[in-house]
Structure formats: structure tokens, C-alpha cells
Amino acid sequence: MKKNKFSKNWVKRQKNDFYTKESKTQGYRSRSAFKLIEIDQKFNFLSNSKFILDLGSAPGGWSQVASKKNKNGKILSVDIKEMLPIVNVKFLRGDFINPNIQDDIINYFNKKIDVVVSDMASNTTGNKELDSIRTGNLCLNALEFSKRVLNIKGVFVSKIFMGSVFKEIQKEAKKVFKNIFFFKPKSSRKESKEIYIFCKSLRILND
Ligand SMILES: C[S@@+](CC[C@H](N)C(=O)[O-])C[C@H]1O[C@@H](n2cnc3c(N)ncnc32)[C@H](O)[C@@H]1O
């Protein structure tokens, strides 16, 4: 009964939401697309980047934005869920945490890349602290992987949920990158604990 009321409210909110309507008008698959658009407006990194990895890409809003901004780029998108094709984007279905998938990503580019974006989020449980830890661990994994794949001026962007894991992510990011910023796009719902970390320039280039 409670769940039903909750889902009805969710559907109503979605219907009236500005970014949901705008995503339909502009042909984006998700309202999340506007988050990457805003992050790019603030930090201006997509159009100067050629090799881009999009982690947790389905249904494809961020990949659509990357593809629009970067017509001659090489973009690889990864998700556990299926994603319909997007022009100029190669899709790899699998769990990013799986070392074989990480090897596939490295082999696909076969060189250091410019950008890793991650909007990965674990399935929500209703327990905000647990959700924040699970999604935070995905961010930490993506951060660790970025060290291996990014070029020295590379950019790493990731979703995080504010919570106990925040300080650890900040500490790890500072070890890896010279510049770190936190940003909450307007299109990220106010009531959500979601924010994004933007990191640039590796401290040390790994082999
Ligand atoms: C918020 S959605 C991403 C929305 C996407 N950025 C867009 O604009 O359409 C989060 C995605 O992360 C994916 N995900 C969660 N854990 C993952 C993992 N370990 N490996 C790959 N994808 C994962 C989920 O399947 C889900 O599609």
C-alpha cells in the first residue's frame, strides 16, 4: 500500500519535472543527460577530449551528450544493463568491477585516454547510508581504474552520494589527482544526496 502511494507520487513528480520534459523534447534518453551537460558547462572538458569512457551508461543519456560534443571521438560505454545503440559509441555490456571487463576496456582503447565519467549507482535499498556506501565503492573502483587508463591531463567525473564514504573518496582522489572539485548540478534533485566529483590531472602517470 505504502509502496503503491510512493510509486504514484514518483510518477506524478516525473511527469511534472522540467528536466524530464526537456529530455523528451531534446531527444535524450534520460534526465541525467542534463547533469553531464551542466558539469561540462562548468568545467568545459568534453569537446577537447577524444577518448572517453562512460561507466554505468544505460539507458544512454550521458553517452548521447558525449557523442554530440565529440563527433570524431572514440567513446566506449559500459553497463550491466543493455543499452540501445548510439552513433559513434561502442557499447560493452558487463559489470565494470569484473577484471575481465576492465581488461576489455584497456584493450579497446589500447592507449591512455582523456576522460572517464561514471554515473554508476548500485540498486537502491531504501537505506540511504548503505546506498551511499555501495555507490561510493563503485566510485572508488572507477577512481582506481582511472589511474591506470587516463593520460596525465586526464579528467575523472563520478557520481557520489553524500555519506560516510565521502571523506574517503575525497582523500583517495587527492592522492591521485592535482585538482578536485565537488559540484551539484541544478538538474540533480535537491532532495537527493547525489553530488559529482570532478578531478583533473594525474599526480603520477602509471605505466
Ligand atoms: C543512474 S544510471 C546511469 C544513467 C546514465 N548516465 C544516463 O545518462 O542514461 C546508473 C547505471 O549504473 C549501472 N551500474 C551499476 N553498477 C554497475 C557496474 N558494476 N558496472 C556497470 N554498470 C553499473 C546501472 O546498471 C545503471 O544503468
Ligand as a Chemical Component Dictionary entry (heavy atoms), coordinates in Angstrom:
data_LIG
# 
_chem_comp.id                   LIG 
_chem_comp.type                 NON-POLYMER 
_chem_comp.pdbx_formal_charge   0 
_chem_comp.three_letter_code    LIG 
# 
loop_
_chem_comp_atom.comp_id 
_chem_comp_atom.atom_id 
_chem_comp_atom.alt_atom_id 
_chem_comp_atom.type_symbol 
_chem_comp_atom.charge 
_chem_comp_atom.model_Cartn_x 
_chem_comp_atom.model_Cartn_y 
_chem_comp_atom.model_Cartn_z 
_chem_comp_atom.pdbx_ordinal 
LIG C1  C1  C 0  21.897 6.447  -12.912 1  
LIG S1  S1  S 1  22.083 5.152  -14.066 2  
LIG C2  C2  C 0  23.076 5.903  -15.323 3  
LIG C3  C3  C 0  22.329 6.860  -16.211 4  
LIG C4  C4  C 0  23.143 7.293  -17.411 5  
LIG N1  N1  N 0  24.277 8.118  -17.044 6  
LIG C5  C5  C 0  22.316 8.051  -18.405 7  
LIG O1  O1  O 0  22.553 9.256  -18.577 8  
LIG O2  O2  O -1 21.441 7.451  -19.038 9  
LIG C6  C6  C 0  23.247 4.114  -13.273 10 
LIG C7  C7  C 0  23.696 2.919  -14.073 11 
LIG O3  O3  O 0  24.815 2.319  -13.413 12 
LIG C8  C8  C 0  24.801 0.950  -13.805 13 
LIG N2  N2  N 0  25.712 0.172  -12.954 14 
LIG C9  C9  C 0  25.639 -0.027 -11.617 15 
LIG N3  N3  N 0  26.642 -0.815 -11.202 16 
LIG C10 C10 C 0  27.394 -1.104 -12.296 17 
LIG C11 C11 C 0  28.568 -1.879 -12.512 18 
LIG N4  N4  N 0  29.182 -2.512 -11.505 19 
LIG N5  N5  N 0  29.058 -1.971 -13.767 20 
LIG C12 C12 C 0  28.452 -1.331 -14.793 21 
LIG N6  N6  N 0  27.332 -0.588 -14.654 22 
LIG C13 C13 C 0  26.792 -0.477 -13.425 23 
LIG C14 C14 C 0  23.333 0.577  -13.656 24 
LIG O4  O4  O 0  23.045 -0.609 -14.373 25 
LIG C15 C15 C 0  22.635 1.828  -14.212 26 
LIG O5  O5  O 0  22.285 1.661  -15.554 27 
# 
loop_
_chem_comp_bond.comp_id 
_chem_comp_bond.atom_id_1 
_chem_comp_bond.atom_id_2 
_chem_comp_bond.value_order 
_chem_comp_bond.pdbx_ordinal 
LIG C1  S1  SING 1  
LIG S1  C2  SING 2  
LIG S1  C6  SING 3  
LIG C2  C3  SING 4  
LIG C3  C4  SING 5  
LIG C4  N1  SING 6  
LIG C4  C5  SING 7  
LIG C5  O1  DOUB 8  
LIG C5  O2  SING 9  
LIG C6  C7  SING 10 
LIG C7  O3  SING 11 
LIG C7  C15 SING 12 
LIG O3  C8  SING 13 
LIG C8  N2  SING 14 
LIG C8  C14 SING 15 
LIG N2  C9  SING 16 
LIG N2  C13 SING 17 
LIG C9  N3  DOUB 18 
LIG N3  C10 SING 19 
LIG C10 C11 SING 20 
LIG C10 C13 DOUB 21 
LIG C11 N4  SING 22 
LIG C11 N5  DOUB 23 
LIG N5  C12 SING 24 
LIG C12 N6  DOUB 25 
LIG N6  C13 SING 26 
LIG C14 O4  SING 27 
LIG C14 C15 SING 28 
LIG C15 O5  SING 29 
# 
